[in-house]
Amino acid sequence: MKKNYIFDEELAILDIDVKDANEAISILGNLLVKNDFVTDTFISAVIDREKILPTGLQLKLFGAAIPHTFKEHVKQNSIAVGFLDKPVLFRNMGNSNETIPVKLIILMAIKDVDDQVDMLSRIVGLLKSEHNQEQLLLTKKPADIVSIFNTDAEFA
C-alpha cells in the first residue's frame, strides 16, 4: 500500500490520561471525526468490533493495541496514535481470554480491506523492532511519533 493515508501531528497525542480502553478509543476517534476522516458511527463501531476481535499486542517493552473497524465508517484513510500516561487493559489479539496493559494505541481508519490488512502488517512490523519501541518510549512531542512512523521502512 502506497502512503495513501493521513497521519500527522494533529493525529498524535502524548500522555493521554484515561480510565479504560473505550475512553482511549473515543479520544483518538474524536480526532478523526473532528477532521471529517470518519463518520459519526466510527467510534462506537470500533468499540463494538474490539469486543469481538480484540487488538491488544504484547511487545517486548510495552503493550500496544491497533483498533479499527469496517470501511463503511471511514471517509478518508487515516491513522490516529496515542501514548497513554498509564496503561489500560485491552484483550489480547492472540488469546482473547488474556488482557494486556497497553501504553500505545494506533487507531486505524482504512477503507479497503486489502489495504487494512497491509497496514496492520506494516504497523506490526514497525512495532516488532525493539529500536522503534525504545524510540517511541522516548517521544516528547507528537512530531516525534510521526517521525518514527514516517521514517520506518516497514511503515512508509
C-alpha positions in Angstrom: 0.0 0.0 0.0 1.5 3.3 -1.0 1.1 6.1 1.5 -2.5 6.9 0.8 -3.4 7.7 4.3 -3.3 10.8 6.5 -1.1 10.7 9.7 0.3 14.0 11.0 1.0 15.8 14.3 -2.7 16.7 14.7 -3.5 12.9 14.9 -0.9 12.1 17.6 -1.3 12.6 21.3 1.1 12.0 24.2 0.3 11.4 27.9 -3.4 10.6 27.5 -5.0 10.1 30.9 -7.9 7.7 30.6 -9.7 5.2 32.7 -10.2 2.4 30.1 -9.7 1.3 26.6 -13.1 2.7 25.4 -12.2 6.2 26.6 -8.8 6.0 24.8 -10.5 4.9 21.6 -13.0 7.7 21.9 -10.3 10.4 22.4 -8.4 9.2 19.3 -11.6 8.6 17.3 -12.7 12.1 18.0 -9.6 13.4 16.3 -10.6 11.5 13.2 -14.3 12.6 13.5 -13.2 16.3 14.0 -11.2 16.2 10.8 -14.0 14.5 8.9 -11.9 11.4 8.1 -14.6 9.1 9.6 -18.3 9.0 10.2 -20.0 9.7 13.5 -20.6 6.0 13.9 -16.8 5.2 13.7 -16.1 5.3 17.4 -18.9 3.0 18.5 -18.2 0.7 15.6 -14.5 0.4 16.7 -15.5 -0.3 20.3 -18.1 -2.9 19.2 -15.5 -4.6 17.0 -12.9 -4.7 19.8 -15.4 -6.7 21.9 -15.5 -9.4 19.2 -12.0 -9.2 17.6 -9.5 -7.8 20.2 -6.4 -6.0 19.0 -4.0 -6.0 22.1 -0.5 -6.9 21.3 2.3 -7.6 23.9 5.6 -6.1 22.7 8.9 -6.5 24.5 8.9 -3.1 26.1 5.2 -2.3 26.4 1.7 -3.3 25.2 0.1 -1.8 22.1 -3.4 -2.0 20.5 -4.4 -1.5 16.9 -8.2 -1.0 17.0 -10.1 -0.5 13.7 -13.4 -1.2 12.1 -15.2 -1.7 8.8 -14.9 0.5 5.7 -18.5 1.9 5.9 -17.4 4.1 8.8 -14.3 5.5 7.0 -14.3 8.6 4.7 -10.6 9.1 4.3 -7.7 6.6 5.1 -6.1 7.9 8.3 -4.4 6.9 11.5 -4.5 8.4 15.0 -1.9 7.4 17.6 -1.9 7.9 21.3 0.6 7.2 24.0 -1.1 6.8 27.4 0.0 8.2 30.7 -0.8 4.9 32.4 -1.6 1.6 30.7 -5.2 0.4 30.2 -6.3 -3.1 29.5 -7.0 -4.4 26.1 -7.8 -8.0 25.3 -5.0 -9.9 23.6 -5.2 -10.3 19.8 -3.8 -13.8 20.0 -5.8 -15.0 23.0 -9.0 -13.1 23.9 -9.1 -14.6 27.4 -5.9 -12.7 28.3 -5.6 -8.9 28.8 -2.6 -6.7 28.0 -1.7 -3.4 29.7 -1.5 -1.1 26.7 0.5 2.2 26.5 0.3 2.8 22.8 -2.8 2.8 20.7 -2.8 3.1 16.9 -6.3 3.7 15.7 -6.7 2.8 12.0 -9.3 4.1 9.7 -8.7 2.3 6.3 -11.4 1.9 3.7 -10.2 -1.0 1.6 -10.0 -4.5 3.2 -6.7 -5.3 1.4 -5.2 -2.0 2.4 -6.4 -2.6 6.0 -4.6 -6.0 6.2 -1.5 -4.4 4.6 -1.5 -1.5 7.0 -2.0 -3.8 10.0 1.0 -5.9 8.8 3.1 -2.7 8.4 2.3 -1.5 11.9 3.1 -4.8 13.5 6.4 -4.8 11.5 7.2 -1.4 12.8 6.3 -2.3 16.4 8.3 -5.6 16.4 11.5 -3.6 16.2 12.9 -3.1 19.8 14.7 0.0 18.5 11.3 1.5 17.4 9.8 0.6 20.7 12.7 2.4 22.5 12.3 5.4 20.3 8.5 5.6 20.9 9.1 5.5 24.7 11.5 8.5 24.3 9.0 10.6 22.4 8.5 14.1 23.8 6.1 15.6 21.3 3.6 14.4 18.6 6.1 15.2 15.9 8.4 12.5 17.3 5.8 9.8 16.9 5.0 10.9 13.3 8.7 10.9 12.5 9.2 7.4 13.8 6.3 6.1 11.8 7.2 8.0 8.6 10.9 7.0 8.6 10.4 3.3 9.3 10.8 1.2 6.2 8.0 -1.2 7.3 5.5 1.7 7.6 6.5 4.2 4.9 
